[in-house]
Amino acid sequence: MTAAGKRRVAIASKPLLSRATSCESDAMDAFTGLGLPEAIATGLSSLGFAAPTPVQTQAIPALVAGRDILMESETGTGKTFAYLAPAMAICAEAKGKSPPLVLVAAPTQELAVQIGRESERLAKACGITLRSVVILGGTPLSRQAGLLHGGPSLLVGTLGRLADHVALGTIKTATLRLLVLDEGDRLLAPETEEAVIKLLSKVPRTCTRAIVSATLPKRARDKAAPFLRDPLEVAVAADRAVIAGDIEHWAFYCDGRKRLDFLRRLEAAIKPERCLVFLSAAARVESVAERLEAMGLPVACMQARLNKEDRRVALERFAEGRIRYLVTSDLGARGLDIQGLSHVVSLDLPEEGTVYIHRAGRTGRAGAKGISIVLADDVELQRASRLAVREGFVFRCKLLEGGEVLEPPTVEFFARVERAELEKAAHRERRNKADADAAAGAPRGKFSPYTSTYNSRTNASQPRTQSGRDSSAPEGGQYEARRGEAQPRENPLRDTDPQGRPEKRPARHFHQKREDGRR
């Protein structure tokens, strides 16, 4: 390259550098304007935050000022850093004060690990020396007590294990300045609300409390209300920009028994880069993963019943792209942030619309595009329609034919659904008729599975012995189920004397002939 060319490159690069520096400066000014120290604002801008998100703009000043908040914002809007940034400010400014200072409770181990990892990343970007510990179930309490003895400033953990340490006194709550309940709607569910209430009651009144989730129903708010002081409601959920814009919602009609085979055909049609498969019933997660694996899909599963190491390995393989399908339950994937997640498949539509919002929100994060797919029958499609209207997005009706995903007109789609439902109803009617015919044609005198009595024709119950025979009938008799009672009948092949007693015959050998000439 000539000297003139080098000069042109150098001159051209200077404005680019200047613009980049200007953008970083603007981001720092925006975050410092929220009340954050300059070091933390620098760290946030270095992590790629060009400006605070709407939820961060509202939540950060309130938390820095020590005000309780109820933070409700859809997934992918920056909720985690909205409370981690003030947490970093508390830890950085509270030098010499007794730890712990910040406590973050999460419903799952995977989410707790993710929060701990993000806090370390932010501390490194800010140049802050932070000692944090992640406390999970499945590890001996004595070993964790040793980690806590050093006095970490920030504690992250699952609710149950944090409650254990608080009860044992290995975690001191008197020094806490910030308590965060991430995925607060799940933590305040009936099965865990007692532990949450105990934890809220043990922290000092001067401690700031933040309850965070994509959805905060009225029940969760009511349970937390007695422990909050004039909380600020940070609600960005009504915008639905991500759910309605960055995420496409597809709806396929599919009978419940055929959904795994449908997923196999869908894999052949679209080959998703990375797909999270949701089930409402956690007990079915392993069996569904095994069946999909038998069909040839690269799949693993993650649920609470698996041990911690198996869940970690499954999530790591999925995040690294070594497998493309991960089967999980709604609780198992709460709050997970998996990069490059292109598709979410719901094998059933949850009863609560907020659960579907959490599922769909696993994809389309940080400005990326994603697709959320629902496999539904007629009843579920009706619920999906009501959910879409309520939440402000659209389900696009799809068909899978000939190895391709098609989008027919809505009228044609629902006409097909109606025909399929009529065929299902006709099939059920034929099956019920066959069952009724089988019941009517049950052998006489034998127990029919379609009735609760021995005599199925007259519905008259007879006293039975343990073997099922009529205890009032003479031994050796055969039974005829007529007119409500079992009657012995004569065996025509048996010789009897005039009194009806069996005739005694002289013993004879097989080779001897009877009088009629037969052997």
C-alpha positions as CSV (number, residue, x, y, z in Angstrom):
1,M,0.0,0.0,0.0
2,T,1.2,3.5,-0.9
3,A,1.9,6.1,1.8
4,A,-1.1,8.1,0.6
5,G,-3.3,5.0,0.9
6,K,-2.0,4.5,4.5
7,R,-2.8,8.1,5.3
8,R,-6.3,7.7,3.9
9,V,-6.9,4.6,6.1
10,A,-5.6,6.4,9.1
11,I,-7.7,9.5,8.5
12,A,-10.8,7.4,7.8
13,S,-10.3,5.4,11.0
14,K,-10.1,8.4,13.3
15,P,-13.8,9.4,13.1
16,L,-14.8,5.7,13.7
17,L,-12.7,5.6,16.9
18,S,-14.1,9.0,17.9
19,R,-17.7,7.8,17.4
20,A,-17.1,4.6,19.4
21,T,-15.6,6.6,22.2
22,S,-18.5,9.0,22.1
23,C,-21.0,6.1,22.3
24,E,-19.2,4.6,25.3
25,S,-19.2,8.1,26.9
26,D,-22.9,8.5,26.3
27,A,-23.6,5.1,27.9
28,M,-21.5,6.0,30.9
29,D,-23.3,9.3,31.3
30,A,-26.7,7.5,31.0
31,F,-25.9,5.0,33.8
32,T,-24.2,7.5,36.1
33,G,-27.3,9.6,35.7
34,L,-29.2,6.8,37.3
35,G,-27.1,7.2,40.5
36,L,-24.5,4.5,39.8
37,P,-20.8,5.1,40.5
38,E,-18.6,5.7,37.5
39,A,-16.8,2.4,37.7
40,I,-20.0,0.4,37.5
41,A,-21.3,2.6,34.6
42,T,-18.0,1.9,32.8
43,G,-18.4,-1.8,33.4
44,L,-22.0,-1.9,32.0
45,S,-21.0,0.0,28.9
46,S,-18.0,-2.4,28.4
47,L,-20.5,-5.3,28.5
48,G,-22.4,-3.9,25.6
49,F,-25.1,-1.8,27.2
50,A,-25.3,1.2,24.9
51,A,-28.0,2.7,27.1
52,P,-30.2,1.6,30.1
53,T,-33.2,-0.5,29.2
54,P,-36.6,0.8,30.3
55,V,-36.7,-1.5,33.3
56,Q,-33.2,-0.5,34.3
57,T,-34.1,3.2,34.0
58,Q,-36.9,2.7,36.5
59,A,-35.4,0.1,38.9
60,I,-31.8,1.3,39.3
61,P,-32.5,4.7,40.9
62,A,-35.1,3.2,43.3
63,L,-32.7,0.5,44.5
64,V,-29.8,2.9,44.8
65,A,-32.0,5.0,47.0
66,G,-33.0,2.0,49.1
67,R,-36.6,1.7,48.0
68,D,-38.4,-1.6,47.8
69,I,-39.6,-2.5,44.3
70,L,-41.9,-5.0,42.5
71,M,-40.1,-5.4,39.2
72,E,-42.3,-7.0,36.4
73,S,-40.8,-7.0,33.0
74,E,-40.8,-9.5,30.2
75,T,-37.8,-11.8,29.5
76,G,-34.7,-10.3,27.8
77,T,-35.2,-6.8,29.1
78,G,-32.3,-6.6,31.5
79,K,-33.9,-7.4,34.8
80,T,-30.8,-9.2,36.2
81,F,-28.5,-6.3,35.7
82,A,-31.2,-3.9,36.9
83,Y,-30.6,-5.3,40.4
84,L,-27.0,-6.5,40.0
85,A,-25.7,-3.0,39.2
86,P,-27.0,-1.5,42.5
87,A,-25.8,-4.6,44.3
88,M,-22.3,-3.9,43.0
89,A,-22.6,-0.3,44.2
90,I,-23.5,-1.5,47.7
91,C,-20.6,-4.0,47.8
92,A,-18.1,-1.4,46.5
93,E,-19.1,1.3,48.9
94,A,-19.5,-0.8,52.0
95,K,-15.8,-1.5,52.7
96,G,-15.1,-2.6,56.2
97,K,-18.8,-3.5,56.9
98,S,-19.7,-7.0,58.0
99,P,-20.9,-9.3,55.2
100,P,-23.1,-10.5,53.7
101,L,-24.5,-7.4,52.2
102,V,-26.6,-8.8,49.3
103,L,-28.7,-12.0,49.1
104,V,-30.3,-13.3,45.9
105,A,-32.7,-16.2,46.1
106,A,-33.6,-18.2,43.0
107,P,-36.1,-21.1,42.4
108,T,-33.6,-23.4,40.5
109,Q,-29.9,-24.3,40.8
110,E,-29.3,-23.4,37.1
111,L,-30.7,-19.9,37.6
112,A,-28.7,-19.4,40.7
113,V,-25.5,-20.4,38.9
114,Q,-26.3,-18.1,36.0
115,I,-26.9,-15.2,38.4
116,G,-23.6,-15.9,40.2
117,R,-21.7,-16.0,36.8
118,E,-23.2,-12.7,35.7
119,S,-22.3,-11.0,39.0
120,E,-18.7,-12.1,38.6
121,R,-18.6,-10.9,35.0
122,L,-20.0,-7.5,36.0
123,A,-17.5,-7.2,38.9
124,K,-14.6,-8.0,36.6
125,A,-15.8,-5.5,34.0
126,C,-16.1,-2.8,36.8
127,G,-12.7,-3.6,38.3
128,I,-14.3,-4.4,41.7
129,T,-12.9,-7.1,44.0
130,L,-16.0,-9.0,44.9
131,R,-16.2,-12.1,46.9
132,S,-19.4,-14.0,46.0
133,V,-20.6,-17.5,46.8
134,V,-23.3,-19.6,45.1
135,I,-25.1,-21.9,47.6
136,L,-26.9,-24.9,46.1
137,G,-28.7,-27.9,47.4
138,G,-27.1,-31.3,47.2
139,T,-23.8,-30.1,48.8
140,P,-23.1,-30.9,52.4
141,L,-24.0,-28.1,54.7
142,S,-20.7,-28.3,56.6
143,R,-18.7,-27.7,53.4
144,Q,-20.8,-24.7,52.5
145,A,-20.4,-23.4,56.1
146,G,-16.7,-23.3,55.4
147,L,-17.2,-21.1,52.3
148,L,-19.5,-18.8,54.2
149,H,-17.0,-18.4,57.1
150,G,-14.8,-16.2,55.0
151,G,-17.5,-13.5,54.7
152,P,-18.7,-13.2,51.1
153,S,-20.3,-9.9,50.3
154,L,-22.8,-11.3,47.8
155,L,-24.7,-14.6,48.3
156,V,-26.7,-16.3,45.6
157,G,-28.5,-19.6,46.1
158,T,-31.6,-21.7,45.9
159,L,-34.3,-20.8,48.3
160,G,-34.3,-24.1,50.3
161,R,-30.6,-24.2,50.9
162,L,-30.5,-20.5,51.8
163,A,-33.3,-21.0,54.3
164,D,-31.3,-24.0,55.8
165,H,-28.3,-21.8,56.4
166,V,-30.4,-18.9,57.8
167,A,-32.0,-21.4,60.3
168,L,-28.6,-22.8,61.3
169,G,-27.1,-19.3,61.8
170,T,-24.4,-19.8,59.2
171,I,-25.9,-16.9,57.2
172,K,-26.4,-13.8,59.2
173,T,-29.2,-11.7,57.9
174,A,-28.7,-8.7,60.3
175,T,-26.2,-7.1,57.9
176,L,-28.1,-7.4,54.7
177,R,-28.8,-4.3,52.7
178,L,-30.4,-5.8,49.6
179,L,-32.6,-9.0,49.3
180,V,-33.7,-10.1,45.8
181,L,-36.3,-12.7,45.0
182,D,-35.6,-13.6,41.4
183,E,-38.6,-15.3,39.7
184,G,-40.6,-14.1,42.6
185,D,-43.9,-15.5,41.3
186,R,-42.5,-19.0,41.5
187,L,-40.9,-18.5,44.9
188,L,-44.2,-17.2,46.2
189,A,-46.1,-20.3,44.9
190,P,-48.0,-22.3,47.6
191,E,-45.3,-25.0,47.9
192,T,-42.5,-22.5,48.7
193,E,-44.2,-19.4,50.1
194,E,-43.7,-20.5,53.7
195,A,-39.9,-20.5,53.3
196,V,-40.0,-17.1,51.5
197,I,-42.1,-15.5,54.3
198,K,-39.7,-16.8,56.9
199,L,-36.8,-15.3,55.0
200,L,-38.5,-12.0,54.5
201,S,-39.4,-11.8,58.2
202,K,-35.8,-12.4,59.3
203,V,-34.1,-9.6,57.3
204,P,-33.9,-6.1,59.0
205,R,-36.5,-3.5,58.1
206,T,-33.7,-1.3,56.7
207,C,-32.9,-3.9,54.1
208,T,-34.1,-3.1,50.6
209,R,-36.3,-5.8,49.1
210,A,-36.8,-6.5,45.4
211,I,-39.2,-9.0,43.9
212,V,-38.5,-9.7,40.3
213,S,-40.2,-11.7,37.6
214,A,-41.6,-11.5,34.1
215,T,-45.1,-11.9,35.6
216,L,-46.2,-11.0,39.1
217,P,-49.8,-12.1,39.7
218,K,-52.0,-10.6,42.3
219,R,-51.5,-13.6,44.6
220,A,-47.7,-13.1,44.7
221,R,-48.1,-9.4,45.4
222,D,-50.6,-10.0,48.2
223,K,-48.3,-12.5,49.9
224,A,-45.3,-10.1,49.8
225,A,-47.2,-6.9,50.6
226,P,-46.8,-7.1,54.5
227,F,-43.0,-7.2,54.2
228,L,-42.6,-4.3,51.7
229,R,-42.3,-0.6,52.5
230,D,-44.2,1.5,50.0
231,P,-42.8,-0.5,47.1
232,L,-42.3,1.1,43.7
233,E,-44.0,-0.9,40.9
234,V,-41.7,-1.2,37.9
235,A,-44.0,-2.6,35.2
236,V,-42.7,-2.9,31.7
237,A,-44.5,-6.1,31.0
238,A,-47.4,-4.4,29.2
239,D,-45.1,-3.3,26.3
240,R,-44.6,-6.9,25.1
241,A,-42.2,-5.6,22.4
242,V,-40.1,-8.8,22.6
243,I,-43.0,-11.3,22.9
244,A,-44.9,-9.6,20.0
245,G,-42.0,-8.5,17.9
246,D,-38.8,-10.5,18.2
247,I,-40.6,-13.9,18.7
248,E,-42.8,-15.6,16.1
249,H,-45.6,-17.8,17.6
250,W,-46.6,-20.8,15.6
251,A,-49.5,-23.1,16.4
252,F,-49.9,-26.6,15.0
253,Y,-53.0,-28.8,15.4
254,C,-51.9,-32.2,16.8
255,D,-53.5,-34.9,18.9
256,G,-51.8,-35.5,22.2
257,R,-50.7,-39.1,21.4
258,K,-49.0,-38.1,18.2
259,R,-46.9,-35.1,19.4
260,L,-43.6,-36.9,19.8
261,D,-43.8,-38.3,16.3
262,F,-44.8,-34.8,15.1
263,L,-41.7,-33.4,16.7
264,R,-39.6,-36.0,14.8
265,R,-41.2,-34.8,11.5
266,L,-40.7,-31.2,12.5
267,E,-37.0,-31.9,13.0
268,A,-36.8,-33.2,9.5
269,A,-38.6,-30.2,8.1
270,I,-36.8,-27.3,9.9
271,K,-33.8,-28.7,11.7
272,P,-33.7,-26.1,14.5
273,E,-30.3,-24.8,15.5
274,R,-31.1,-25.2,19.2
275,C,-34.6,-26.1,20.6
276,L,-35.9,-26.2,24.1
277,V,-38.9,-28.6,24.6
278,F,-41.3,-27.9,27.4
279,L,-43.6,-30.2,29.3
280,S,-46.1,-29.3,32.1
281,A,-45.7,-32.7,33.8
282,A,-42.1,-32.8,35.2
283,A,-42.5,-36.6,35.8
284,R,-42.6,-37.2,32.0
285,V,-39.4,-35.3,31.2
286,E,-37.1,-38.3,31.3
287,S,-39.4,-40.7,29.5
288,V,-40.1,-38.1,26.7
289,A,-36.3,-37.5,26.3
290,E,-35.7,-41.3,26.0
291,R,-38.4,-41.7,23.3
292,L,-37.0,-38.8,21.3
293,E,-33.5,-40.2,21.6
294,A,-34.9,-43.5,20.3
295,M,-36.3,-41.6,17.3
296,G,-32.8,-40.4,16.5
297,L,-33.0,-36.8,17.8
298,P,-29.9,-35.4,19.6
299,V,-31.5,-34.8,23.0
300,A,-30.9,-34.5,26.7
301,C,-33.2,-33.6,29.6
302,M,-33.0,-31.4,32.6
303,Q,-35.3,-31.6,35.6
304,A,-35.2,-31.2,39.4
305,R,-35.1,-35.0,40.1
306,L,-31.7,-35.3,38.3
307,N,-28.6,-34.8,40.4
308,K,-26.8,-31.4,40.1
309,E,-23.9,-32.8,38.0
310,D,-26.2,-34.4,35.4
311,R,-28.2,-31.2,35.0
312,R,-25.0,-29.2,34.7
313,V,-23.6,-31.5,32.0
314,A,-26.9,-31.5,30.1
315,L,-27.2,-27.7,30.1
316,E,-23.5,-27.4,29.1
317,R,-23.8,-29.8,26.2
318,F,-26.9,-27.9,25.0
319,A,-25.3,-24.4,25.4
320,E,-22.2,-25.6,23.5
321,G,-24.3,-27.1,20.6
322,R,-23.3,-30.7,21.1
323,I,-27.0,-31.6,21.4
324,R,-29.8,-29.6,19.7
325,Y,-32.8,-30.5,21.9
326,L,-33.2,-30.1,25.6
327,V,-36.4,-31.4,27.3
328,T,-37.4,-29.7,30.5
329,S,-40.3,-28.6,32.7
330,D,-41.4,-25.0,33.4
331,L,-39.6,-24.8,36.7
332,G,-36.4,-26.4,35.3
333,A,-35.9,-23.6,32.8
334,R,-37.0,-20.6,34.8
335,G,-34.8,-17.6,34.1
336,L,-32.3,-19.5,32.0
337,D,-30.5,-17.3,29.4
338,I,-29.1,-19.6,26.7
339,Q,-27.4,-18.0,23.8
340,G,-28.4,-19.0,20.3
341,L,-31.7,-20.6,21.3
342,S,-33.6,-20.5,18.0
343,H,-36.8,-22.5,18.9
344,V,-39.0,-23.3,21.8
345,V,-41.6,-26.1,21.5
346,S,-44.4,-26.5,24.0
347,L,-45.7,-30.1,23.8
348,D,-48.8,-28.8,25.7
349,L,-50.3,-25.4,26.3
350,P,-50.1,-24.5,30.0
351,E,-53.2,-23.6,31.9
352,E,-51.8,-20.3,33.0
353,G,-50.9,-17.8,30.2
354,T,-48.0,-16.4,32.2
355,V,-46.3,-19.8,32.1
356,Y,-46.4,-19.7,28.3
357,I,-44.9,-16.2,28.4
358,H,-42.0,-17.6,30.4
359,R,-41.5,-20.4,27.9
360,A,-41.6,-18.2,24.8
361,G,-39.2,-15.8,26.5
362,R,-36.4,-18.3,26.5
363,T,-35.8,-17.4,22.8
364,G,-35.7,-14.0,21.1
365,R,-33.4,-12.6,23.7
366,A,-31.0,-9.6,23.5
367,G,-32.4,-8.5,20.1
368,A,-32.2,-11.9,18.5
369,K,-35.1,-13.5,16.7
370,G,-36.8,-16.7,17.8
371,I,-39.8,-19.0,17.2
372,S,-42.1,-20.4,19.8
373,I,-44.1,-23.4,18.7
374,V,-47.2,-24.8,20.3
375,L,-48.6,-28.3,19.6
376,A,-52.3,-28.1,20.5
377,D,-55.7,-29.8,20.2
378,D,-58.9,-28.0,19.6
379,V,-59.4,-27.0,23.3
380,E,-55.8,-25.8,23.6
381,L,-56.1,-23.8,20.4
382,Q,-59.1,-21.9,21.8
383,R,-57.1,-21.1,24.9
384,A,-54.1,-20.0,22.8
385,S,-56.4,-17.6,20.9
386,R,-57.6,-16.0,24.1
387,L,-54.0,-15.7,25.4
388,A,-52.8,-14.1,22.2
389,V,-55.5,-11.5,22.3
390,R,-54.9,-10.7,26.0
391,E,-51.1,-10.4,25.7
392,G,-51.0,-8.6,22.4
393,F,-49.4,-11.0,20.0
394,V,-50.5,-13.3,17.2
395,F,-50.3,-17.1,16.8
396,R,-49.6,-18.0,13.2
397,C,-51.5,-21.2,12.1
398,K,-49.2,-23.7,10.5
399,L,-49.4,-27.1,8.8
400,L,-46.7,-29.8,8.4
401,E,-47.2,-31.5,5.1
402,G,-44.8,-33.2,2.7
403,G,-41.8,-32.4,4.9
404,E,-42.6,-28.7,4.7
405,V,-44.1,-26.1,7.1
406,L,-47.0,-24.4,5.4
407,E,-49.2,-21.4,6.5
408,P,-52.7,-21.9,5.2
409,P,-55.5,-19.3,5.4
410,T,-56.9,-19.2,8.9
411,V,-60.4,-20.4,7.7
412,E,-58.9,-23.4,6.0
413,F,-56.8,-24.2,9.1
414,F,-59.7,-24.3,11.4
415,A,-61.8,-26.2,8.9
416,R,-59.2,-28.9,9.0
417,V,-59.2,-28.8,12.8
418,E,-63.0,-29.2,12.8
419,R,-62.8,-32.2,10.4
420,A,-60.1,-33.8,12.5
421,E,-62.2,-33.3,15.7
422,L,-65.3,-34.9,14.0
423,E,-63.2,-37.9,13.0
424,K,-61.9,-38.2,16.6
425,A,-65.5,-38.1,17.9
426,A,-66.6,-40.8,15.4
427,H,-63.7,-43.0,16.4
428,R,-64.6,-42.6,20.1
429,E,-68.2,-43.5,19.3
430,R,-67.2,-46.7,17.3
431,R,-64.9,-47.7,20.1
432,N,-67.6,-47.2,22.8
433,K,-70.0,-49.2,20.7
434,A,-67.5,-52.0,20.4
435,D,-67.0,-52.0,24.1
436,A,-70.7,-52.1,24.7
437,D,-71.1,-55.1,22.3
438,A,-68.2,-56.9,24.0
439,A,-70.0,-56.4,27.4
440,A,-73.3,-57.7,26.1
441,G,-71.7,-60.7,24.5
442,A,-69.7,-61.7,27.7
443,P,-70.0,-65.5,28.4
444,R,-73.0,-66.4,30.6
445,G,-72.2,-67.2,34.1
446,K,-68.8,-65.6,34.1
447,F,-67.8,-62.3,35.6
448,S,-68.0,-59.4,33.1
449,P,-65.6,-56.5,33.5
450,Y,-68.4,-54.1,32.4
451,T,-70.6,-54.8,35.4
452,S,-70.0,-55.0,39.1
453,T,-72.0,-58.3,39.6
454,Y,-71.6,-61.9,38.8
455,N,-74.8,-62.2,36.8
456,S,-74.5,-59.6,34.1
457,R,-77.9,-60.2,32.5
458,T,-80.1,-59.7,35.6
459,N,-77.7,-57.6,37.7
460,A,-78.5,-59.9,40.6
461,S,-75.6,-60.5,43.0
462,Q,-75.1,-64.0,44.3
463,P,-73.1,-65.1,47.3
464,R,-69.7,-66.4,46.2
465,T,-66.9,-68.3,47.6
466,Q,-63.3,-67.1,47.3
467,S,-62.9,-68.8,44.0
468,G,-65.9,-66.9,42.6
469,R,-68.4,-69.9,42.6
470,D,-71.9,-69.7,44.0
471,S,-71.6,-70.9,47.6
472,S,-75.3,-71.9,47.7
473,A,-75.1,-74.3,44.7
474,P,-74.1,-78.0,45.1
475,E,-70.5,-78.9,44.3
476,G,-70.0,-80.1,40.8
477,G,-73.0,-78.3,39.3
478,Q,-72.8,-76.2,36.2
479,Y,-74.4,-72.7,36.2
480,E,-76.9,-71.1,34.0
481,A,-77.4,-67.3,34.6
482,R,-81.1,-67.0,34.1
483,R,-83.9,-65.3,36.1
484,G,-81.5,-63.9,38.6
485,E,-80.3,-67.1,40.2
486,A,-77.7,-69.8,39.4
487,Q,-79.3,-73.3,38.9
488,P,-77.4,-76.6,38.7
489,R,-78.3,-78.6,35.6
490,E,-77.9,-82.3,34.9
491,N,-74.9,-83.5,33.1
492,P,-76.2,-85.8,30.3
493,L,-72.9,-87.5,30.0
494,R,-73.1,-88.8,33.5
495,D,-74.9,-92.1,34.5
496,T,-77.0,-91.9,37.7
497,D,-79.2,-94.3,39.6
498,P,-82.9,-93.7,40.2
499,Q,-82.2,-91.6,43.3
500,G,-80.0,-89.3,41.3
501,R,-76.8,-90.6,42.8
502,P,-73.8,-91.4,40.5
503,E,-73.9,-95.0,39.4
504,K,-71.1,-97.1,40.6
505,R,-69.2,-98.9,37.8
506,P,-66.9,-101.8,38.1
507,A,-63.3,-101.0,37.4
508,R,-62.2,-102.1,33.9
509,H,-59.0,-102.0,31.9
510,F,-58.7,-99.8,28.9
511,H,-58.5,-102.8,26.5
512,Q,-61.8,-104.3,27.7
513,K,-64.9,-103.6,25.7
514,R,-68.2,-102.3,27.0
515,E,-71.5,-104.1,26.2
516,D,-72.2,-101.7,23.3
517,G,-68.9,-102.7,21.8
518,R,-67.0,-99.5,22.5
519,R,-63.8,-99.5,24.4
